[in-house]
Amino acid sequence: MKSLNLNRASAADIQDQISADLSCVLRQMNSILSNRTTYRHFLTCRGVAAQQLLDLLQELLDSPHETKFRALFSKALLRLSGECGLHPRCFTLNGLEKVGQQVAGGGFGDIWKGLVGGEIVAVKSMRQFADDDVKIMAKKVGREALIWRQLSHPNLLPFFGLYMLDNRLCLISPWMENGHLKHFLSTAPHDIGRASLVADVAMGLEYLHSQNVVHGDLKTPNILVTPSGRACITDFGLSTIIDELSLELTFSSRSGRAGTVRYQAPELLKNESPNHYGSDVYAFACVSYEILTGKAPYFELTNDAAIIFKVVYEEVRPSRFEVISPDLWLLLEDCWHQQIDKRPSTNAISRRLSMRPIGREIKESPPDWDDTYSARFRRSVQEWPLLPSVDEIERRILSKTMTVDVSALLVPPLDVHEDQAETTIPPDEEIPWIPDENHTDNETIVNQPLSHFVEKSATVVGESMPVIATHRRDDTTSNSGSSAKGRTIFRKIMNRINPLVRVDGRS
């Protein structure tokens, strides 16, 4: 029991020190990305250096630390990924098992049920193109996945990762047993909270627009129903990718439109405009109509050509049903306005839905997930996350009969050796120094030689970061003289902040 208590105390101490190191890293990364000189240098990274930086940024965004730098880090992650054509390696999941038969299919591809790390997931395998085009597909979908991964809202389906199955790129997300909204409405009793589902879609769309994301194909099959009966949006941006790929890979004229005609705004049907916030608002009204009536927009019309003629040339809108209250119908009509600038914003829509009398029909329910949901899934399938919990550290200590290098808890193995990574820049070449938190001249950072960078980093470590020793199960000595045996977590992380150099852990 005494040994177990000692291991628990050691694990807690290690976790506290890693947390302190991580806070320092967050400040350092903010300094790099907030300065023009170092930010430009950051964007020039390629290959191993870029991969390490992308991995670190995603780890920082996934860490349990509350950070005011989230928007800055997300933007930098997207920018660097676009520049170098890579994405964080944690997106690529391992050990996926298909369960049963295909459950659905569509324009984007096939949907399967799967298992990852013992958890049931949805596997969307993208539509197959020629073998030579898989890389093009991966790059385009990877960027959308990168955006999706940074988003978090109760009415937005979380993203878990990517998987290559039978040479087809797959998107992995939580499995929704209730299926998509169109199927759910076909079997649900009429007295379900339909106004609440409308509000769910409105809040999800409002969040997307607040993050500068246009959905582009909002319709009931692209809205899933959570275990608690809430609506959550999925598949944003994918219709545009499929449309672009069909054009690029076949070298044919555009044979179809991104999206579905019944839900598309007049300006899209006339090919006058790409998808935009206003066309999403128009589609929202069509989705709301289907939720409230149980019928698809323009259900009386059986072909797309007839719908296009009615909407574009006769400015016809879906037929009214008495089940839609006057206030809700007025909102739908505003969203369907022929003039784009006359349609309300998603923020205005949410406000109107919350007001009486519509607001009385909306029932609040607890969310099915929070901001940490995707990160917690990743932790469950990742051996050692950036900031392991006390329990995870304790298990690591107990699982070893020999020396445990605590720094290994922090950084997963790279595909290349560290001594290979440092050869990406000559030893004497000047690089921007990473400013410490006390640096006041963020606009005039002077390039410094490598030796100066190492010296400054070592100074920061020596002043603010405790040295974490390696631990033995039978070692009860203190950390005081242990610096010769171990490396600081901070220095290991700093290798990721600027992977063009290596900060040696010599005492």
Protein Blocks (a to p, Z undefined) as FASTA:
>chain_A
ZZmmmmmmmmmmmmmmmmmmmmmmmmmmmmmmmpmklmmmmmmpghjllmmmmmmmmmmm
mpmbdcfklmmmmmmmmmmmmmnopacfklpcghiacehjafbdcfkbccddddeehiac
dddddddddfklmmmmmmmmmmmmmmmmmpccfkbccdfbdcdeehiacddddddfklpf
klmmmmpcfkbcfklmmmmmmmmmmmmmmnopafklacfklpccdfkopacdehihklmm
mmmmmmmmnopacfbdedjfklpcfklmnopaccdfklmmmmmmmmmmmmmnopaehklp
cbfklmmmmmmmnopacdddfklcfklmmmmmmmmpmblklpccfklmmmmmmpcfklmm
pccdddfbdfklmmmmmmmmpfbafbdcfklmmmmmmmpcbdcdfklmmmccdfbdfklm
mmmpcfklccdddddfklmblmlcccddfklmmmmmmmmmmmmmccdddddfklcbdfeh
plmmpccfklmmmmmmmmmbccdfbZZ
